């Protein structure tokens, strides 16, 4: 059971990194540091958007966007962190 929990925690850690990379990449694209006309940047950008937009859209339906700031990645990161802490807390009792 414990190795399975380690795999789940590794997947959650990977998901955290994916969200962080998406946030940083969106800043770099919006500030025109990176250009979407570059094929590699465009591939990464569209792959991350296709992966994360279904998750973000569910949160955006519930949470309004004040002043144009999108808090959905932060909420996803908090949810991942909460899931990790939940697993670590209950893994002690196995």
PDB file of N, CA, C and O in Angstrom:
ATOM      1  N   UNK A   1       0.816  -1.197   0.000  1.00  0.00           N
ATOM      2  CA  UNK A   1       0.000   0.000   0.000  1.00  0.00           C
ATOM      3  C   UNK A   1       0.864   1.267   0.000  1.00  0.00           C
ATOM      4  O   UNK A   1       0.537   2.248  -0.669  1.00  0.00           O
ATOM      5  N   UNK A   2       1.957   1.237   0.749  1.00  0.00           N
ATOM      6  CA  UNK A   2       2.819   2.410   0.833  1.00  0.00           C
ATOM      7  C   UNK A   2       3.475   2.734  -0.511  1.00  0.00           C
ATOM      8  O   UNK A   2       3.549   3.912  -0.859  1.00  0.00           O
ATOM      9  N   UNK A   3       3.960   1.746  -1.294  1.00  0.00           N
ATOM     10  CA  UNK A   3       4.510   2.098  -2.613  1.00  0.00           C
ATOM     11  C   UNK A   3       3.468   2.746  -3.527  1.00  0.00           C
ATOM     12  O   UNK A   3       3.802   3.624  -4.323  1.00  0.00           O
ATOM     13  N   UNK A   4       2.222   2.322  -3.416  1.00  0.00           N
ATOM     14  CA  UNK A   4       1.158   2.936  -4.210  1.00  0.00           C
ATOM     15  C   UNK A   4       0.976   4.399  -3.820  1.00  0.00           C
ATOM     16  O   UNK A   4       0.775   5.256  -4.681  1.00  0.00           O
ATOM     17  N   UNK A   5       1.048   4.679  -2.533  1.00  0.00           N
ATOM     18  CA  UNK A   5       0.922   6.065  -2.081  1.00  0.00           C
ATOM     19  C   UNK A   5       2.101   6.910  -2.560  1.00  0.00           C
ATOM     20  O   UNK A   5       1.935   8.089  -2.872  1.00  0.00           O
ATOM     21  N   UNK A   6       3.277   6.318  -2.618  1.00  0.00           N
ATOM     22  CA  UNK A   6       4.436   7.048  -3.131  1.00  0.00           C
ATOM     23  C   UNK A   6       4.266   7.381  -4.608  1.00  0.00           C
ATOM     24  O   UNK A   6       4.675   8.452  -5.056  1.00  0.00           O
ATOM     25  N   UNK A   7       3.673   6.480  -5.353  1.00  0.00           N
ATOM     26  CA  UNK A   7       3.410   6.744  -6.773  1.00  0.00           C
ATOM     27  C   UNK A   7       2.394   7.875  -6.918  1.00  0.00           C
ATOM     28  O   UNK A   7       2.556   8.759  -7.760  1.00  0.00           O
ATOM     29  N   UNK A   8       1.353   7.844  -6.098  1.00  0.00           N
ATOM     30  CA  UNK A   8       0.333   8.902  -6.146  1.00  0.00           C
ATOM     31  C   UNK A   8       0.953  10.245  -5.771  1.00  0.00           C
ATOM     32  O   UNK A   8       0.664  11.261  -6.403  1.00  0.00           O
ATOM     33  N   UNK A   9       1.801  10.253  -4.749  1.00  0.00           N
ATOM     34  CA  UNK A   9       2.468  11.496  -4.359  1.00  0.00           C
ATOM     35  C   UNK A   9       3.396  12.000  -5.461  1.00  0.00           C
ATOM     36  O   UNK A   9       3.498  13.208  -5.673  1.00  0.00           O
ATOM     37  N   UNK A  10       4.067  11.102  -6.157  1.00  0.00           N
ATOM     38  CA  UNK A  10       4.933  11.506  -7.267  1.00  0.00           C
ATOM     39  C   UNK A  10       4.112  12.101  -8.408  1.00  0.00           C
ATOM     40  O   UNK A  10       4.529  13.076  -9.035  1.00  0.00           O
ATOM     41  N   UNK A  11       2.958  11.522  -8.675  1.00  0.00           N
ATOM     42  CA  UNK A  11       2.078  12.061  -9.720  1.00  0.00           C
ATOM     43  C   UNK A  11       1.577  13.447  -9.332  1.00  0.00           C
ATOM     44  O   UNK A  11       1.516  14.344 -10.174  1.00  0.00           O
ATOM     45  N   UNK A  12       1.218  13.626  -8.065  1.00  0.00           N
ATOM     46  CA  UNK A  12       0.768  14.942  -7.604  1.00  0.00           C
ATOM     47  C   UNK A  12       1.898  15.969  -7.679  1.00  0.00           C
ATOM     48  O   UNK A  12       1.664  17.125  -8.030  1.00  0.00           O
ATOM     49  N   UNK A  13       3.113  15.554  -7.352  1.00  0.00           N
ATOM     50  CA  UNK A  13       4.264  16.450  -7.459  1.00  0.00           C
ATOM     51  C   UNK A  13       4.507  16.846  -8.918  1.00  0.00           C
ATOM     52  O   UNK A  13       4.809  18.003  -9.209  1.00  0.00           O
ATOM     53  N   UNK A  14       4.374  15.892  -9.823  1.00  0.00           N
ATOM     54  CA  UNK A  14       4.508  16.183 -11.250  1.00  0.00           C
ATOM     55  C   UNK A  14       3.425  17.166 -11.700  1.00  0.00           C
ATOM     56  O   UNK A  14       3.699  18.078 -12.479  1.00  0.00           O
ATOM     57  N   UNK A  15       2.205  16.983 -11.212  1.00  0.00           N
ATOM     58  CA  UNK A  15       1.114  17.897 -11.562  1.00  0.00           C
ATOM     59  C   UNK A  15       1.403  19.307 -11.062  1.00  0.00           C
ATOM     60  O   UNK A  15       1.096  20.284 -11.746  1.00  0.00           O
ATOM     61  N   UNK A  16       1.990  19.418  -9.881  1.00  0.00           N
ATOM     62  CA  UNK A  16       2.376  20.739  -9.380  1.00  0.00           C
ATOM     63  C   UNK A  16       3.366  21.410 -10.325  1.00  0.00           C
ATOM     64  O   UNK A  16       3.227  22.590 -10.645  1.00  0.00           O
ATOM     65  N   UNK A  17       4.355  20.659 -10.764  1.00  0.00           N
ATOM     66  CA  UNK A  17       5.347  21.223 -11.671  1.00  0.00           C
ATOM     67  C   UNK A  17       4.728  21.627 -13.000  1.00  0.00           C
ATOM     68  O   UNK A  17       5.111  22.644 -13.578  1.00  0.00           O
ATOM     69  N   UNK A  18       3.784  20.849 -13.486  1.00  0.00           N
ATOM     70  CA  UNK A  18       3.125  21.182 -14.756  1.00  0.00           C
ATOM     71  C   UNK A  18       2.364  22.500 -14.628  1.00  0.00           C
ATOM     72  O   UNK A  18       2.426  23.343 -15.523  1.00  0.00           O
ATOM     73  N   UNK A  19       1.647  22.679 -13.520  1.00  0.00           N
ATOM     74  CA  UNK A  19       0.904  23.928 -13.309  1.00  0.00           C
ATOM     75  C   UNK A  19       1.874  25.103 -13.183  1.00  0.00           C
ATOM     76  O   UNK A  19       1.640  26.159 -13.769  1.00  0.00           O
ATOM     77  N   UNK A  20       2.941  24.934 -12.439  1.00  0.00           N
ATOM     78  CA  UNK A  20       3.920  26.018 -12.291  1.00  0.00           C
ATOM     79  C   UNK A  20       4.573  26.375 -13.624  1.00  0.00           C
ATOM     80  O   UNK A  20       4.766  27.555 -13.921  1.00  0.00           O
ATOM     81  N   UNK A  21       4.909  25.386 -14.417  1.00  0.00           N
ATOM     82  CA  UNK A  21       5.491  25.648 -15.736  1.00  0.00           C
ATOM     83  C   UNK A  21       4.492  26.385 -16.617  1.00  0.00           C
ATOM     84  O   UNK A  21       4.871  27.286 -17.364  1.00  0.00           O
ATOM     85  N   UNK A  22       3.224  26.011 -16.534  1.00  0.00           N
ATOM     86  CA  UNK A  22       2.195  26.685 -17.326  1.00  0.00           C
ATOM     87  C   UNK A  22       2.055  28.149 -16.913  1.00  0.00           C
ATOM     88  O   UNK A  22       1.921  29.024 -17.767  1.00  0.00           O
ATOM     89  N   UNK A  23       2.086  28.415 -15.617  1.00  0.00           N
ATOM     90  CA  UNK A  23       1.971  29.795 -15.133  1.00  0.00           C
ATOM     91  C   UNK A  23       3.166  30.621 -15.603  1.00  0.00           C
ATOM     92  O   UNK A  23       2.995  31.727 -16.117  1.00  0.00           O
ATOM     93  N   UNK A  24       4.358  30.094 -15.430  1.00  0.00           N
ATOM     94  CA  UNK A  24       5.561  30.831 -15.834  1.00  0.00           C
ATOM     95  C   UNK A  24       5.592  31.037 -17.346  1.00  0.00           C
ATOM     96  O   UNK A  24       5.958  32.111 -17.822  1.00  0.00           O
ATOM     97  N   UNK A  25       5.212  30.016 -18.092  1.00  0.00           N
ATOM     98  CA  UNK A  25       5.185  30.141 -19.547  1.00  0.00           C
ATOM     99  C   UNK A  25       4.153  31.178 -19.986  1.00  0.00           C
ATOM    100  O   UNK A  25       4.393  31.921 -20.938  1.00  0.00           O
ATOM    101  N   UNK A  26       3.010  31.237 -19.305  1.00  0.00           N
ATOM    102  CA  UNK A  26       2.002  32.235 -19.671  1.00  0.00           C
ATOM    103  C   UNK A  26       2.509  33.644 -19.400  1.00  0.00           C
ATOM    104  O   UNK A  26       2.228  34.559 -20.174  1.00  0.00           O
ATOM    105  N   UNK A  27       3.247  33.830 -18.319  1.00  0.00           N
ATOM    106  CA  UNK A  27       3.845  35.145 -18.069  1.00  0.00           C
ATOM    107  C   UNK A  27       4.846  35.500 -19.157  1.00  0.00           C
ATOM    108  O   UNK A  27       4.849  36.624 -19.659  1.00  0.00           O
ATOM    109  N   UNK A  28       5.687  34.556 -19.520  1.00  0.00           N
ATOM    110  CA  UNK A  28       6.703  34.827 -20.537  1.00  0.00           C
ATOM    111  C   UNK A  28       6.080  35.118 -21.897  1.00  0.00           C
ATOM    112  O   UNK A  28       6.590  35.949 -22.648  1.00  0.00           O
ATOM    113  N   UNK A  29       4.987  34.443 -22.215  1.00  0.00           N
ATOM    114  CA  UNK A  29       4.301  34.704 -23.486  1.00  0.00           C
ATOM    115  C   UNK A  29       3.605  36.060 -23.434  1.00  0.00           C
ATOM    116  O   UNK A  29       3.665  36.821 -24.401  1.00  0.00           O
ATOM    117  N   UNK A  30       2.944  36.373 -22.318  1.00  0.00           N
ATOM    118  CA  UNK A  30       2.225  37.646 -22.223  1.00  0.00           C
ATOM    119  C   UNK A  30       3.154  38.852 -22.194  1.00  0.00           C
ATOM    120  O   UNK A  30       2.796  39.919 -22.694  1.00  0.00           O
ATOM    121  N   UNK A  31       4.339  38.700 -21.619  1.00  0.00           N
ATOM    122  CA  UNK A  31       5.311  39.790 -21.609  1.00  0.00           C
ATOM    123  C   UNK A  31       6.216  39.764 -22.832  1.00  0.00           C
ATOM    124  O   UNK A  31       7.198  40.503 -22.895  1.00  0.00           O
ATOM    125  N   UNK A  32       5.894  38.926 -23.795  1.00  0.00           N
ATOM    126  CA  UNK A  32       6.575  38.811 -25.082  1.00  0.00           C
ATOM    127  C   UNK A  32       8.061  38.487 -24.946  1.00  0.00           C
ATOM    128  O   UNK A  32       8.880  38.918 -25.757  1.00  0.00           O
ATOM    129  N   UNK A  33       8.391  37.725 -23.914  1.00  0.00           N
ATOM    130  CA  UNK A  33       9.741  37.190 -23.799  1.00  0.00           C
ATOM    131  C   UNK A  33       9.864  35.978 -24.714  1.00  0.00           C
ATOM    132  O   UNK A  33      10.887  35.772 -25.367  1.00  0.00           O
ATOM    133  N   UNK A  34       8.799  35.180 -24.747  1.00  0.00           N
ATOM    134  CA  UNK A  34       8.717  34.042 -25.662  1.00  0.00           C
ATOM    135  C   UNK A  34       7.663  34.335 -26.708  1.00  0.00           C
ATOM    136  O   UNK A  34       6.670  35.011 -26.439  1.00  0.00           O
ATOM    137  N   UNK A  35       7.887  33.824 -27.893  1.00  0.00           N
ATOM    138  CA  UNK A  35       6.990  34.065 -29.009  1.00  0.00           C
ATOM    139  C   UNK A  35       6.321  32.754 -29.400  1.00  0.00           C
ATOM    140  O   UNK A  35       6.993  31.733 -29.543  1.00  0.00           O
ATOM    141  N   UNK A  36       5.012  32.776 -29.571  1.00  0.00           N
ATOM    142  CA  UNK A  36       4.290  31.564 -29.955  1.00  0.00           C
ATOM    143  C   UNK A  36       4.535  31.166 -31.403  1.00  0.00           C
ATOM    144  O   UNK A  36       4.079  30.106 -31.833  1.00  0.00           O
ATOM    145  N   UNK A  37       5.241  31.990 -32.161  1.00  0.00           N
ATOM    146  CA  UNK A  37       5.583  31.610 -33.532  1.00  0.00           C
ATOM    147  C   UNK A  37       6.741  30.623 -33.577  1.00  0.00           C
ATOM    148  O   UNK A  37       6.989  29.994 -34.606  1.00  0.00           O
ATOM    149  N   UNK A  38       7.445  30.491 -32.467  1.00  0.00           N
ATOM    150  CA  UNK A  38       8.497  29.479 -32.391  1.00  0.00           C
ATOM    151  C   UNK A  38       7.827  28.118 -32.214  1.00  0.00           C
ATOM    152  O   UNK A  38       7.002  27.960 -31.314  1.00  0.00           O
ATOM    153  N   UNK A  39       8.158  27.143 -33.039  1.00  0.00           N
ATOM    154  CA  UNK A  39       7.441  25.860 -33.018  1.00  0.00           C
ATOM    155  C   UNK A  39       7.497  25.133 -31.677  1.00  0.00           C
ATOM    156  O   UNK A  39       6.484  24.594 -31.230  1.00  0.00           O
ATOM    157  N   UNK A  40       8.646  25.109 -31.034  1.00  0.00           N
ATOM    158  CA  UNK A  40       8.759  24.396 -29.763  1.00  0.00           C
ATOM    159  C   UNK A  40       7.928  25.065 -28.677  1.00  0.00           C
ATOM    160  O   UNK A  40       7.240  24.391 -27.910  1.00  0.00           O
ATOM    161  N   UNK A  41       7.993  26.384 -28.614  1.00  0.00           N
ATOM    162  CA  UNK A  41       7.211  27.126 -27.624  1.00  0.00           C
ATOM    163  C   UNK A  41       5.725  26.927 -27.883  1.00  0.00           C
ATOM    164  O   UNK A  41       4.952  26.734 -26.945  1.00  0.00           O
ATOM    165  N   UNK A  42       5.322  26.973 -29.146  1.00  0.00           N
ATOM    166  CA  UNK A  42       3.910  26.790 -29.485  1.00  0.00           C
ATOM    167  C   UNK A  42       3.430  25.390 -29.123  1.00  0.00           C
ATOM    168  O   UNK A  42       2.321  25.231 -28.612  1.00  0.00           O
ATOM    169  N   UNK A  43       4.247  24.377 -29.380  1.00  0.00           N
ATOM    170  CA  UNK A  43       3.852  23.004 -29.031  1.00  0.00           C
ATOM    171  C   UNK A  43       3.670  22.843 -27.534  1.00  0.00           C
ATOM    172  O   UNK A  43       2.683  22.264 -27.081  1.00  0.00           O
ATOM    173  N   UNK A  44       4.622  23.356 -26.765  1.00  0.00           N
ATOM    174  CA  UNK A  44       4.519  23.251 -25.308  1.00  0.00           C
ATOM    175  C   UNK A  44       3.314  24.028 -24.806  1.00  0.00           C
ATOM    176  O   UNK A  44       2.572  23.542 -23.952  1.00  0.00           O
ATOM    177  N   UNK A  45       3.113  25.234 -25.331  1.00  0.00           N
ATOM    178  CA  UNK A  45       2.012  26.087 -24.894  1.00  0.00           C
ATOM    179  C   UNK A  45       0.656  25.428 -25.168  1.00  0.00           C
ATOM    180  O   UNK A  45      -0.200  25.377 -24.285  1.00  0.00           O
ATOM    181  N   UNK A  46       0.466  24.931 -26.373  1.00  0.00           N
ATOM    182  CA  UNK A  46      -0.821  24.333 -26.716  1.00  0.00           C
ATOM    183  C   UNK A  46      -1.042  23.007 -25.993  1.00  0.00           C
ATOM    184  O   UNK A  46      -2.176  22.679 -25.646  1.00  0.00           O
ATOM    185  N   UNK A  47       0.016  22.248 -25.763  1.00  0.00           N
ATOM    186  CA  UNK A  47      -0.125  20.996 -25.006  1.00  0.00           C
ATOM    187  C   UNK A  47      -0.522  21.283 -23.563  1.00  0.00           C
ATOM    188  O   UNK A  47      -1.390  20.608 -23.010  1.00  0.00           O
ATOM    189  N   UNK A  48       0.107  22.276 -22.956  1.00  0.00           N
ATOM    190  CA  UNK A  48      -0.255  22.627 -21.581  1.00  0.00           C
ATOM    191  C   UNK A  48      -1.673  23.180 -21.506  1.00  0.00           C
ATOM    192  O   UNK A  48      -2.413  22.872 -20.572  1.00  0.00           O
ATOM    193  N   UNK A  49      -2.053  23.993 -22.484  1.00  0.00           N
ATOM    194  CA  UNK A  49      -3.418  24.527 -22.489  1.00  0.00           C
ATOM    195  C   UNK A  49      -4.452  23.424 -22.655  1.00  0.00           C
ATOM    196  O   UNK A  49      -5.473  23.423 -21.967  1.00  0.00           O
ATOM    197  N   UNK A  50      -4.197  22.483 -23.562  1.00  0.00           N
ATOM    198  CA  UNK A  50      -5.147  21.378 -23.752  1.00  0.00           C
ATOM    199  C   UNK A  50      -5.242  20.509 -22.511  1.00  0.00           C
ATOM    200  O   UNK A  50      -6.298  19.944 -22.228  1.00  0.00           O
ATOM    201  N   UNK A  51      -4.153  20.398 -21.773  1.00  0.00           N
ATOM    202  CA  UNK A  51      -4.143  19.570 -20.576  1.00  0.00           C
ATOM    203  C   UNK A  51      -4.807  20.265 -19.392  1.00  0.00           C
ATOM    204  O   UNK A  51      -5.572  19.640 -18.658  1.00  0.00           O
ATOM    205  N   UNK A  52      -4.527  21.537 -19.203  1.00  0.00           N
ATOM    206  CA  UNK A  52      -4.953  22.220 -17.987  1.00  0.00           C
ATOM    207  C   UNK A  52      -6.246  23.013 -18.120  1.00  0.00           C
ATOM    208  O   UNK A  52      -6.891  23.290 -17.109  1.00  0.00           O
ATOM    209  N   UNK A  53      -6.644  23.387 -19.325  1.00  0.00           N
ATOM    210  CA  UNK A  53      -7.870  24.169 -19.474  1.00  0.00           C
ATOM    211  C   UNK A  53      -9.127  23.460 -18.976  1.00  0.00           C
ATOM    212  O   UNK A  53      -9.991  24.130 -18.412  1.00  0.00           O
ATOM    213  N   UNK A  54      -9.285  22.145 -19.150  1.00  0.00           N
ATOM    214  CA  UNK A  54     -10.473  21.507 -18.563  1.00  0.00           C
ATOM    215  C   UNK A  54     -10.526  21.638 -17.036  1.00  0.00           C
ATOM    216  O   UNK A  54     -11.604  21.784 -16.461  1.00  0.00           O
ATOM    217  N   UNK A  55      -9.381  21.586 -16.397  1.00  0.00           N
ATOM    218  CA  UNK A  55      -9.341  21.741 -14.937  1.00  0.00           C
ATOM    219  C   UNK A  55      -9.628  23.186 -14.560  1.00  0.00           C
ATOM    220  O   UNK A  55     -10.424  23.452 -13.660  1.00  0.00           O
ATOM    221  N   UNK A  56      -8.979  24.116 -15.248  1.00  0.00           N
ATOM    222  CA  UNK A  56      -9.177  25.529 -14.953  1.00  0.00           C
ATOM    223  C   UNK A  56     -10.611  25.975 -15.233  1.00  0.00           C
ATOM    224  O   UNK A  56     -11.163  26.783 -14.486  1.00  0.00           O
ATOM    225  N   UNK A  57     -11.211  25.463 -16.290  1.00  0.00           N
ATOM    226  CA  UNK A  57     -12.557  25.917 -16.654  1.00  0.00           C
ATOM    227  C   UNK A  57     -13.584  25.538 -15.596  1.00  0.00           C
ATOM    228  O   UNK A  57     -14.534  26.285 -15.363  1.00  0.00           O
ATOM    229  N   UNK A  58     -13.405  24.390 -14.956  1.00  0.00           N
ATOM    230  CA  UNK A  58     -14.328  24.009 -13.879  1.00  0.00           C
ATOM    231  C   UNK A  58     -14.209  24.956 -12.694  1.00  0.00           C
ATOM    232  O   UNK A  58     -15.206  25.276 -12.047  1.00  0.00           O
ATOM    233  N   UNK A  59     -13.011  25.398 -12.415  1.00  0.00           N
ATOM    234  CA  UNK A  59     -12.808  26.339 -11.309  1.00  0.00           C
ATOM    235  C   UNK A  59     -13.311  27.721 -11.697  1.00  0.00           C
ATOM    236  O   UNK A  59     -13.891  28.419 -10.866  1.00  0.00           O
ATOM    237  N   UNK A  60     -13.101  28.127 -12.941  1.00  0.00           N
ATOM    238  CA  UNK A  60     -13.548  29.447 -13.399  1.00  0.00           C
ATOM    239  C   UNK A  60     -15.061  29.579 -13.367  1.00  0.00           C
ATOM    240  O   UNK A  60     -15.585  30.679 -13.193  1.00  0.00           O
ATOM    241  N   UNK A  61     -15.770  28.461 -13.535  1.00  0.00           N
ATOM    242  CA  UNK A  61     -17.234  28.509 -13.451  1.00  0.00           C
ATOM    243  C   UNK A  61     -17.695  28.895 -12.055  1.00  0.00           C
ATOM    244  O   UNK A  61     -18.712  29.571 -11.897  1.00  0.00           O
ATOM    245  N   UNK A  62     -16.951  28.466 -11.044  1.00  0.00           N
ATOM    246  CA  UNK A  62     -17.345  28.701  -9.657  1.00  0.00           C
ATOM    247  C   UNK A  62     -16.785  30.016  -9.128  1.00  0.00           C
ATOM    248  O   UNK A  62     -17.485  30.760  -8.441  1.00  0.00           O
ATOM    249  N   UNK A  63     -15.524  30.305  -9.446  1.00  0.00           N
ATOM    250  CA  UNK A  63     -14.833  31.477  -8.917  1.00  0.00           C
ATOM    251  C   UNK A  63     -14.836  32.569  -9.977  1.00  0.00           C
ATOM    252  O   UNK A  63     -14.460  32.338 -11.126  1.00  0.00           O
ATOM    253  N   UNK A  64     -15.268  33.768  -9.574  1.00  0.00           N
ATOM    254  CA  UNK A  64     -15.241  34.881 -10.524  1.00  0.00           C
ATOM    255  C   UNK A  64     -13.813  35.400 -10.650  1.00  0.00           C
ATOM    256  O   UNK A  64     -12.985  35.194  -9.763  1.00  0.00           O
ATOM    257  N   UNK A  65     -13.538  36.071 -11.753  1.00  0.00           N
ATOM    258  CA  UNK A  65     -12.202  36.596 -12.019  1.00  0.00           C
ATOM    259  C   UNK A  65     -12.215  38.097 -11.712  1.00  0.00           C
ATOM    260  O   UNK A  65     -12.692  38.888 -12.526  1.00  0.00           O
ATOM    261  N   UNK A  66     -11.692  38.497 -10.536  1.00  0.00           N
ATOM    262  CA  UNK A  66     -11.696  39.926 -10.189  1.00  0.00           C
ATOM    263  C   UNK A  66     -10.551  40.667 -10.870  1.00  0.00           C
ATOM    264  O   UNK A  66      -9.389  40.289 -10.727  1.00  0.00           O
ATOM    265  N   UNK A  67     -10.874  41.704 -11.597  1.00  0.00           N
ATOM    266  CA  UNK A  67      -9.844  42.531 -12.209  1.00  0.00           C
ATOM    267  C   UNK A  67      -9.020  41.840 -13.273  1.00  0.00           C
ATOM    268  O   UNK A  67      -7.908  42.277 -13.568  1.00  0.00           O
ATOM    269  N   UNK A  68      -9.537  40.771 -13.858  1.00  0.00           N
ATOM    270  CA  UNK A  68      -8.822  40.075 -14.909  1.00  0.00           C
ATOM    271  C   UNK A  68      -7.727  39.146 -14.429  1.00  0.00           C
ATOM    272  O   UNK A  68      -6.977  38.604 -15.240  1.00  0.00           O
ATOM    273  N   UNK A  69      -7.620  38.952 -13.120  1.00  0.00           N
ATOM    274  CA  UNK A  69      -6.597  38.049 -12.581  1.00  0.00           C
ATOM    275  C   UNK A  69      -7.217  36.671 -12.410  1.00  0.00           C
ATOM    276  O   UNK A  69      -8.243  36.517 -11.747  1.00  0.00           O
ATOM    277  N   UNK A  70      -6.590  35.679 -13.011  1.00  0.00           N
ATOM    278  CA  UNK A  70      -7.101  34.309 -12.966  1.00  0.00           C
ATOM    279  C   UNK A  70      -6.454  33.569 -11.796  1.00  0.00           C
ATOM    280  O   UNK A  70      -5.248  33.321 -11.792  1.00  0.00           O
ATOM    281  N   UNK A  71      -7.273  33.223 -10.811  1.00  0.00           N
ATOM    282  CA  UNK A  71      -6.780  32.524  -9.630  1.00  0.00           C
ATOM    283  C   UNK A  71      -6.906  31.012  -9.733  1.00  0.00           C
ATOM    284  O   UNK A  71      -6.589  30.304  -8.778  1.00  0.00           O
ATOM    285  N   UNK A  72      -7.361  30.507 -10.867  1.00  0.00           N
ATOM    286  CA  UNK A  72      -7.569  29.064 -10.977  1.00  0.00           C
ATOM    287  C   UNK A  72      -6.278  28.252 -10.838  1.00  0.00           C
ATOM    288  O   UNK A  72      -6.332  27.182 -10.231  1.00  0.00           O
ATOM    289  N   UNK A  73      -5.116  28.684 -11.357  1.00  0.00           N
ATOM    290  CA  UNK A  73      -3.902  27.892 -11.100  1.00  0.00           C
ATOM    291  C   UNK A  73      -3.530  27.837  -9.618  1.00  0.00           C
ATOM    292  O   UNK A  73      -3.041  26.816  -9.136  1.00  0.00           O
ATOM    293  N   UNK A  74      -3.760  28.928  -8.903  1.00  0.00           N
ATOM    294  CA  UNK A  74      -3.458  28.945  -7.471  1.00  0.00           C
ATOM    295  C   UNK A  74      -4.376  27.986  -6.733  1.00  0.00           C
ATOM    296  O   UNK A  74      -3.937  27.284  -5.822  1.00  0.00           O
ATOM    297  N   UNK A  75      -5.641  27.950  -7.115  1.00  0.00           N
ATOM    298  CA  UNK A  75      -6.587  27.039  -6.479  1.00  0.00           C
ATOM    299  C   UNK A  75      -6.213  25.592  -6.781  1.00  0.00           C
ATOM    300  O   UNK A  75      -6.325  24.726  -5.914  1.00  0.00           O
ATOM    301  N   UNK A  76      -5.771  25.330  -8.006  1.00  0.00           N
ATOM    302  CA  UNK A  76      -5.328  23.970  -8.355  1.00  0.00           C
ATOM    303  C   UNK A  76      -4.110  23.585  -7.528  1.00  0.00           C
ATOM    304  O   UNK A  76      -4.025  22.457  -7.042  1.00  0.00           O
ATOM    305  N   UNK A  77      -3.167  24.507  -7.363  1.00  0.00           N
ATOM    306  CA  UNK A  77      -1.983  24.210  -6.554  1.00  0.00           C
ATOM    307  C   UNK A  77      -2.357  23.953  -5.096  1.00  0.00           C
ATOM    308  O   UNK A  77      -1.797  23.057  -4.465  1.00  0.00           O
ATOM    309  N   UNK A  78      -3.294  24.727  -4.558  1.00  0.00           N
ATOM    310  CA  UNK A  78      -3.760  24.482  -3.188  1.00  0.00           C
ATOM    311  C   UNK A  78      -4.441  23.122  -3.072  1.00  0.00           C
ATOM    312  O   UNK A  78      -4.255  22.414  -2.083  1.00  0.00           O
ATOM    313  N   UNK A  79      -5.225  22.761  -4.078  1.00  0.00           N
ATOM    314  CA  UNK A  79      -5.907  21.460  -4.050  1.00  0.00           C
ATOM    315  C   UNK A  79      -4.901  20.315  -4.105  1.00  0.00           C
ATOM    316  O   UNK A  79      -5.059  19.312  -3.408  1.00  0.00           O
ATOM    317  N   UNK A  80      -3.876  20.461  -4.927  1.00  0.00           N
ATOM    318  CA  UNK A  80      -2.839  19.425  -5.001  1.00  0.00           C
ATOM    319  C   UNK A  80      -2.107  19.324  -3.669  1.00  0.00           C
ATOM    320  O   UNK A  80      -1.835  18.226  -3.184  1.00  0.00           O
ATOM    321  N   UNK A  81      -1.789  20.476  -3.081  1.00  0.00           N
ATOM    322  CA  UNK A  81      -1.106  20.476  -1.792  1.00  0.00           C
ATOM    323  C   UNK A  81      -1.974  19.825  -0.717  1.00  0.00           C
ATOM    324  O   UNK A  81      -1.477  19.048   0.098  1.00  0.00           O
ATOM    325  N   UNK A  82      -3.264  20.140  -0.715  1.00  0.00           N
ATOM    326  CA  UNK A  82      -4.173  19.536   0.266  1.00  0.00           C
ATOM    327  C   UNK A  82      -4.253  18.025   0.082  1.00  0.00           C
ATOM    328  O   UNK A  82      -4.281  17.280   1.061  1.00  0.00           O
ATOM    329  N   UNK A  83      -4.288  17.575  -1.157  1.00  0.00           N
ATOM    330  CA  UNK A  83      -4.325  16.132  -1.411  1.00  0.00           C
ATOM    331  C   UNK A  83      -3.039  15.465  -0.937  1.00  0.00           C
ATOM    332  O   UNK A  83      -3.076  14.368  -0.379  1.00  0.00           O
ATOM    333  N   UNK A  84      -1.912  16.115  -1.155  1.00  0.00           N
ATOM    334  CA  UNK A  84      -0.640  15.559  -0.684  1.00  0.00           C
ATOM    335  C   UNK A  84      -0.619  15.460   0.838  1.00  0.00           C
ATOM    336  O   UNK A  84      -0.195  14.444   1.390  1.00  0.00           O
ATOM    337  N   UNK A  85      -1.069  16.501   1.510  1.00  0.00           N
ATOM    338  CA  UNK A  85      -1.072  16.487   2.971  1.00  0.00           C
ATOM    339  C   UNK A  85      -2.048  15.452   3.514  1.00  0.00           C
ATOM    340  O   UNK A  85      -1.767  14.802   4.521  1.00  0.00           O
ATOM    341  N   UNK A  86      -3.180  15.298   2.862  1.00  0.00           N
ATOM    342  CA  UNK A  86      -4.158  14.288   3.257  1.00  0.00           C
ATOM    343  C   UNK A  86      -3.552  12.892   3.153  1.00  0.00           C
ATOM    344  O   UNK A  86      -3.701  12.074   4.061  1.00  0.00           O
ATOM    345  N   UNK A  87      -2.874  12.629   2.053  1.00  0.00           N
ATOM    346  CA  UNK A  87      -2.250  11.313   1.851  1.00  0.00           C
ATOM    347  C   UNK A  87      -1.142  11.083   2.872  1.00  0.00           C
ATOM    348  O   UNK A  87      -1.042  10.000   3.448  1.00  0.00           O
ATOM    349  N   UNK A  88      -0.310  12.096   3.099  1.00  0.00           N
ATOM    350  CA  UNK A  88       0.782  11.942   4.061  1.00  0.00           C
ATOM    351  C   UNK A  88       0.258  11.742   5.479  1.00  0.00           C
ATOM    352  O   UNK A  88       0.835  10.979   6.253  1.00  0.00           O
ATOM    353  N   UNK A  89      -0.825  12.418   5.820  1.00  0.00           N
ATOM    354  CA  UNK A  89      -1.394  12.289   7.166  1.00  0.00           C
ATOM    355  C   UNK A  89      -1.926  10.880   7.395  1.00  0.00           C
ATOM    356  O   UNK A  89      -1.648  10.263   8.423  1.00  0.00           O
ATOM    357  N   UNK A  90      -2.686  10.379   6.440  1.00  0.00           N
ATOM    358  CA  UNK A  90      -3.286   9.058   6.621  1.00  0.00           C
ATOM    359  C   UNK A  90      -2.326   7.919   6.299  1.00  0.00           C
ATOM    360  O   UNK A  90      -2.598   6.772   6.656  1.00  0.00           O
ATOM    361  N   UNK A  91      -1.214   8.205   5.636  1.00  0.00           N
ATOM    362  CA  UNK A  91      -0.218   7.163   5.371  1.00  0.00           C
ATOM    363  C   UNK A  91       0.525   6.776   6.646  1.00  0.00           C
ATOM    364  O   UNK A  91       1.083   5.683   6.734  1.00  0.00           O
ATOM    365  N   UNK A  92       0.533   7.664   7.626  1.00  0.00           N
ATOM    366  CA  UNK A  92       1.193   7.347   8.894  1.00  0.00           C
ATOM    367  C   UNK A  92       0.486   6.228   9.639  1.00  0.00           C
ATOM    368  O   UNK A  92       1.103   5.525  10.439  1.00  0.00           O
ATOM    369  N   UNK A  93      -0.794   6.061   9.383  1.00  0.00           N
ATOM    370  CA  UNK A  93      -1.582   5.070  10.118  1.00  0.00           C
ATOM    371  C   UNK A  93      -1.683   3.737   9.399  1.00  0.00           C
ATOM    372  O   UNK A  93      -2.404   2.848   9.851  1.00  0.00           O
ATOM    373  N   UNK A  94      -0.982   3.581   8.298  1.00  0.00           N
ATOM    374  CA  UNK A  94      -1.028   2.306   7.574  1.00  0.00           C
ATOM    375  C   UNK A  94       0.020   1.344   8.069  1.00  0.00           C
ATOM    376  O   UNK A  94       0.118   0.225   7.567  1.00  0.00           O
TER     377      UNK A  94
END
